[in-house]
């Protein structure tokens, strides 16, 4: 049993690292795998067997097919119909959530949410609905939709492959549907009838001519020599705005002064740190003659990471730099430049990097105007902010290249969604390829991994999706996480660790009927999925489920189904699933907002899932 204790130690450290969040989950998973090899619980010749595992190949193929749907215009066609939702908030909620549930059943759930998130924001803005009313149910709906089919979410694929490894045969495409569809329907009904009352209804701007307003932005404005505001006090500056603008600080030279303690007149070269939305920034630019950011200093940093020595040592030189750069400073309204609001995706290259490290202006042609982060007040300079998933950014760039730049950076535009339907031939071809793959899987002509890989190959070969976009669609961190954790899950089983946990649960509940143990397994997996990746939760709990079923001498299937459902129901925290993180900034949510809707929804899911599992997959 010594190996089991080594596995427990590795898993404990891995879970702690997942919860801490300091390192990316794929790096943590790879470290866990190599640690298992070093202590001898994972055979060295099997360390990288996970990269060829059917579950990993299936996930990669699904990601390619999902991107193919998007590129061919299938999802845009659906989104176009969704935009016609009426002006009643509950009808909008029903249409949007139903749509994302159906999409998530046949494609990656994060991808489905990312495609409908801008649609939801646009619907909210055009009809004056609070975006926070729509976005959290939309995120939860994407999780519920993944329960319906084999390819809806990675935990289903993992559980299917685990069942095959136990000699029971893999679950088929729609084996999850009786339970998953019932749970999704119950969750939808709850959110539309009751749950929407539990979401915060924070007001955004409803005008179609204004950008969607989230929580307070951290922005920078520069006082150039030609500014009207030179010589003004902060009080005079605040008075030019229709609404009070919190000025957090003033950077003069190399010192930053608190906005509450600064009483002197403004000088050319001063940089103001403030919380403002697009409208307030426009007023300060027009009435005070201020310019966005500190472009000269950012250009210096982009070239070498340091400002010139003269600019540091000579305040007069700095004022001259500010004056010279004022002509280069981006304006809010010009013929060629456009403002766009975008959210940082969970797979973005921007995460934990700064504007300087990204060379945002020189490399991507974008100027960072402001940052908003889930209601928290950011006090550092814009160039010092390290971006996090869910951050909402106000960016400015050339209208023609804006979409490509945002896609490269991994940002999702929020202000509008221009639907560009693909060619009808590609749209029909994409649907036909997928339908054939589903038919092949339903009639057991080919395993899921082979059928979906063939479908992905045909999608690329026929040009429905360009090859480069196909590779881009495969999320490296997710693939590495799955491939690295699969041998660890196997080690948990072969070392006897899973059996020890199962024995402990059965001893604790001795005399209880098996259904109580099933409920306990469901609750533990659900709680675990709220703090770590859902695929990792399924990988860890599947061996324990098998040991419980064996120890109780009951069927394996209900226990595996319980893990599959509960691992995909991370409704309690914004970190439990990428979909939850993605709506946090645009919805203006706080951490505590999630459990207010997520806890009762989790109870509804469990109350629906357990009876359905026992009905469809009986214990004996």
N, C-alpha and C positions, 0 to 999 in steps of 0.2 A: 504493500500500500504506500510505500515511500514515493512512488511515481505520482500517485494521486495527490499527495501533499504538494509536490512540485507544481502540478497543474493548478491546484488551488491558489498557490502563491502567484503564479504567472497571471491567472485570471483576475485575482484581486488587484494586482498592480495595473493590469490592463483596464479594468473597469474604473479604477481611480483616475487613470490618465484620460479615459473617455469623458468622464464627468468633469474633470478639471478643464479640459478643452484647450490647453496651452499648445498642444501639438495636434496636427491633423490626424484623423482617425486611421488613415491608411498607413501612416508612419508608425502609429502605435501598434497596429495589427502586425506589421512586418517585424517590429521589435519583439512582440510576443512570440511570433513564429520562430525567430532565430534564437530567442531565449530557450524555447522548448527544445530546439535542436541541441543547444549547448549543454543542457542539463540531462539530455537523453530521453525525454518523454516523447519526442517526435523523431523518428528515424531520419537520418540525414538524406538518404536516397528517396524519401517521400516528402521532403520539406516543401518542394514546389509542385507537388502533384495537384494542388488546388487550382493552378492556372489552366489545367486541362480538364477540370471537373465539369460535368454536364451543366451544373447549375450556373457556373461562371460563364460558360459559352452561351447558355440560354439568355442570361441577363444582357450580355453584349449584343446578341442578335436582336433582342427586344428594343434596345436603345437605338439601334440602326433603323429598325422598322418604324419606330416612333418618329424619328427625324424624317424618314421618308414620307410619312403622313403629312407632316408639317410642310415639307418642301413641295409636295404635289398639290397642296391646297385643300386637302380633306378637312383639316381642322379649321382653316380659315372659312370654309363654306359653312361649317357648323357655327363658328363664331359670328358670322354675318347674320345668321338666323337668330342667334341669341341676343344680338344688339337690339332686336325689335321687341324686347321685353317691355311691358307697359310701365306706367309711371308709379304703380303701387309697389312699395318696398317689398311686401311679402311675395308678390308675384315675381319680382326681380330675383328675390332670394330663391324661390322655387325653381325658376328657369335656369339660373346660373348653377345652382348646386346640383340639380338633376343632370345638367349637361356635363359637368366635371366628373360626376359619378360614372356616367356612361363612357366618357372618354378614358377615364382611368382604368376601366375594365379591359381596354384593348391596347393601352400604351402606358409608358412610364408615368406614374402618378405625378411626379415633380414636373415632368414635361407638360402634362395636361394642365396643371395649375399655372405654370409659367405662361401658357398660351392664353388662358382665360383671365388671368389677373388684370392685364391692361383693359380687357373688355369690361370687366366688372368696375374698374375705376372710371371708365368712360361712361358707363350706364349711370353710375352714382353721380357723376358730375353733371350730366345732361338733365337728370331728373331731380337733382337736389337731394338725393338720398345720402345719408351718412355712410361713407365707405366702410367704416368700422362695423356697420351692421351686416355687410355682405362678405367681407374678406375672410373672417375667421370661419364661418360656415363653409365658405368655398374651399379653404385649406382642409378642413375636416372631411368634406365631401370627397376630396381627392384621395384621402386615405381609405374611406369607406368603399369607394369604387374599386380599389385595388383588390378587395377581398373576393370579387366575383369570379375571376378567372385565374388560371395557372400563371399567366404572364402579367397579371395586374400589378404585382409587387414582388420584390425579391424573396421575402419570407415564404410565399407560396411555392416558388421554384425550389427553394432550399428544402422545404418540408417534403415536397414531391421526390426530390433526389434522395433524401434520407430514407424515405419509405422504401425506395428501390434498393438501397443498400442493406435494408433489413430483410430482404428476400420477399417482400410483399408486393413488389411492382410499383412503379411510379404512379402518382395521381395523374389523371388525364385533364385535358383543357378545362372542362366544365364540371369536374368533380367538386370544385369549391363553390359552385353557383348556388345550390340549394341553401346552404348556410350563409354564404357571403351576400347573396342578393337579399335574403331576409333581413340580415343585419343592416345592410345599406338602406333598405326601405324603412326600417324602424328608425334608424338614425336620421334620415331625411325628414320623416314625419315629425319626429321630436323637434328638430331644429326649426322647421317651418311653423309649427303650432306653438311651441313653448320656448325652445332654446334661444330664439332671436331676442327675447326679453332679457337674457342673461349676458348679452354682448354689450360692451360700452358703445354708446351712440355719440361719438365725438364728431363735431360738425366740421366738414370741409367746405371749400368754396364750390358753389354749384354752377357758377357761370361758365359757359362753354369757352369764353375768351380768356379765362384765367387758369393758371396751372393748379393742379390739385394740391391743396395745402395739407402738409402733414404736421408733425410736432416741430418745435422750434428749430430753425436752422442756425448753424454756426456759419457766419459769413465774414468776409473781410472787404473793407473799402479803403481806398487810398486817397489822401488829401494831396492833390498835385498843386503846383504853384498857381495855376489858373483857376482853381476852385473858388467858388463863392464863399465856401465855408472857412477859408483862411482867416483867422482872427476871431471866429465864432467861438462861443463857449459850448459845452455839451448841451446845456439847457436850450440854447438857441437852435442847435442842430435838431434836437428832439422835437421842437415845436413845429418844424416844417412837415412832419409826418401826421397823417390823420389819426393814427393810433400810436401809443407809446412804444418806442423801440428800445429794448434793453441793450445798452452798450456795456459790454463786459470789461473792456480794457482798451488802452491806447498804447501802441508800440511806437516809441520814439527812440531812434538810435538803436542801441542794443538792449534797451530796457523796456519792460512792459509794465504799465501803470494800471491800477484798478480803475474801472470806469466809475466807481462810486467815490473815489478819492482824488480824482483828477479835476482840478478847478481852473487851470490855465487856458488860454486861448489855443486853438488848433493851429498848427504850423504845416507848411508844405513838407511832404515826406512822412507825415504821421499815418499810421495804419490803424484803422478802427476795427476791433473785434466786436461783433454784435450778433444778436439774435433777431432775424427778420425773415419775412417771406418775400417772394418775388415782387409784390406790389410795393412794399416798403423800400426795397432796394431801388426800384425804379424811381420812387419819389426822392430818395436821397441823391440819386444820380442827377435827376433833373433840377431839383431845387437847391442842392448844395454843391453841385458840380463835382461830386466824388466819382471815382472810377473803381471798377471791380478789381479786387485782389492787389497783388504787388508784382506785376508782370516782369519788371526788370530783374528783381531779385530771384524770381522763379526761373527766368531764363538763365541767369548766372548759375543757379544750382543745377539746372539740367545740363549745362555744359561742363561743370566741373565740381559741383557740390559745395562751392564757397562763393561768397560775394567778393568783389574786388577789394583790395586792401584800402584803396582810397575811400571806398564807400563806407568802410568800417571806421577808419581813423578820422575822416574828415566829414563832419555833418554837412558842410556846404556842398561837398561832392555828392553826398547822398541826395540832397535836394535837387542838384542838377540832373542826377540819374532819374529821379522821379519825374522831373520836368521833361527830360528827353524821352522817357518811356510813356508819357501820357498819350502820345500819338498812337502808341502800339496797344494801349490798354483796351481790352474788349469792351464793347458797349452792349447794353441790354437789347437795344433795338437797332439793328443795322440791316442792310439789304441782304447780306450773305450769311449772317450769323443767326443761329436759332438757339433758344433756351429749351432744354428738355429735362424732365425729372425722371430719374431712373433709380431702380433698387439694385443693390449688389447681390448677385445670386450666390448660392452656397458653394458653387463650383467656380467662382470668379477668380481670375488671376490677380485681382486687386487685393484679396484678403491678406491682412497683416503687412501690407506694403503702403508706402506713402506716395504722394504725388511725384516727388523727386525720383524715387526709385522706379516708378512706372514711366517716367519721362512723358507725362500725360499730354503736355502741350506739344512738344517737339515730335514725339513718336506717334501720337494718336490724334493730334489736332484738336484736343479738347481742353477747355479751361474750366477748372473747378471753381464754381461760384459759391457753393454752400454745401453743408453737410447736416443731416438730421439723424439722430440715433435714438430710437425708442424713448423719447421724452427726456433723456439724460442731457444735462448741460455740459457741453464740451468746452474746455477752457484753453486748450492749446491752439497754436496757429494752424491754419488749414494745411500748410505744407508739412506739419508734424503729425497730422491725424493718420493713424494706421487703420485702414478700412476693415470693417467687419461684415459678415453676412447680414443682410437686412437693412444696412445703412441706406438712407435715401439721399441721393446726390442731386444737386442742381448743377447741370453742366451746360456749357456753351460751346458750339462748334459750327462748322460749315454744314449747311442743311443737306448737301448732297452726300457727304461722307459720314453723317452722324450715325446712321443705322449700322453701317459696317464697323465703325469704331466701337460702338456699344456692344455689338456681338463679339468682337475680338476680346474686349475687356471682361465679358461675362456679366453685363448689366442688362436689366430688363426695363425698357422705357415704359413710363406710366402715364404720361400726359395724354397720349392718344395711341390708337392702334390702327394703322393704315392697313387694311386688309388687301392683300394682293393674291387673288386666286390663281392657282397654277393652271396649266393647260388642261382642258377637259380630258384629253387622252391620258395624261400622266395621272390625273385624279382617279380615273376609272382603272388604270393599270395598277396603281398602288393598292386599291381596294381588292382587285382581283387576285393579286399576288398573295395578299394576306388571307383572303377567303380560301384559296387553295391550300395554304399552309395549315389553316385551322381544320379543313376537311381531312387532310392527311393525318393530323394528330387525332382527330375524333375517331377515325376508323383504325387507329393503331397501325398504320402503314409504316410509319417512321417514328422514332423517339422525338420528343419535343425539341431537344437541342439540335438534331439533324434537320428537322423540318423547318425550324425558324432560321437556322443558319443558311439553308438553301434559299429561303424567302429573302433574307437579307442580301445574299449574293446576287440573286436575280434583280432585286431592286437597284443594286449598284451597276450591274452589267447592262441593264436596259436604260440607264441614265435617268431613272426616276429620282435618284439622289446622286449628286456628284461624289466621286470616290473620296475626295478630301473631306467633304462634310460627313461622310460615313465614318471616317476615322475620328473626326472631331466629336461625333455623337457618342462615342464610347467613353464613358466617364472613367478615367484612369483610377481615381481614388476608390470608387465603388468596386471596380474589378480587383484591385489590390487588396482591399478589405476582405472581400469574399474569399479570394484565393489564399490569403494568409490565415484567416480564421478557421477555414475548413479543417486543416490538419490539427489545429488546437481542439476543435470540437471532437474530432476522432480520438485524440489523446485523452480527452475527458471521459470518453466511453471505454477505451481499451485499458486505461490505468485503473479502472474501478471507481473513479471519482464520481461519475454519474450515479452509479449504484449506491454509493455511500450517501449521496444527497437523497436519493429515492428512499433508502432504508430509514433515514432520519425523518423524512416526511411521513412515512407509513407508521413509524414508531410513535411519532407525535400525535398522529390521528388514528391510533389503533382502536378498532371497534367502529370507526366511522364507515359509512357506505362509500363505495368508490366514487360516487358523484361528488362528494365533499372534497375528496382529493383532487378531482378534476377541476373543481372551482378554485381550489388553492393554487393549482398549477396555472390556471388562467390569470389569477390576480398577480402572482409573482412575475409572470412573463410580461403582463401589462405594465406593471410598475418599472420593470427593468427596461422596457422599450422606451420609457419616457426620459431616460437619462443616457442611453447609448443608442447607437444605430440599430434600426429594427432588424436588419439582416444579421447583425452580431447577436442580437437577442434570440433570434430563431436558431442560429447555429449552436448557441450554448444550451438552450432549453430542450432541443429535440432529443439529445441522448438521455436527459433526465426523464422526459416523457416516456421514452421507450422502456427505461428501467422501472418506472412506476407501473406501466401497463403489464410488464412481465411479472413484477412482484405481486400485483393484485390478481394476476391470472385473468386479465380481461383483454379485449381487443385493443390493438395499438392505434387504430384509426381515430377514435374520438379524442385521444390525448394529443395526437399530432394536429388534428383540426383545431383544438383549443389553443395550441401554440401558434398556429398560423394566423388565427383571428386576433389573438391578444397581442402578438408581436407587431401587428400593423395598426394598432389603435392607440397611438401615442398622442392623446388629446390634452394632457395635463400641463405640458411645458412647451415653450417655444423652441427648445433645443432637442426635443424628442424626435423630430422629423424635419427634413429640409423644407417641406411645405409650410410648416408652422413658422419657421424662421423667415421664409420669404415674404409673408404677409405682415410681419411684426412692424416694420417701418412704415409701409404704405397705410396700414390700418391705424397707426398711432397707438399700438397696444403696449401695455406693460406686462411684465412677467406674470403678475398676479391675475391678469385678465383671462388667461388660458384655462385655469382650473375652474373658474366660475361656470363656464359652459362645458369644459372638458370633463369634469367630474360627473355631473349628471348624465352626460352623453356616454361616458364609460360604463355607468351602471345600466343604462338602457341597452348598450351593446351586449354586456354580459348577460342581462336578463333575457335577451333575445337569443343569443348565441348558444348558451348551454342547453336549453330545451331543444333547439333545432339540431344541435350536434347529436344529442341522445336519440332524437327521432330518426335522423338520416344515417347516423353511424352508431348504432347501439353498442353497448359495452360487451355484450356476449354474442 
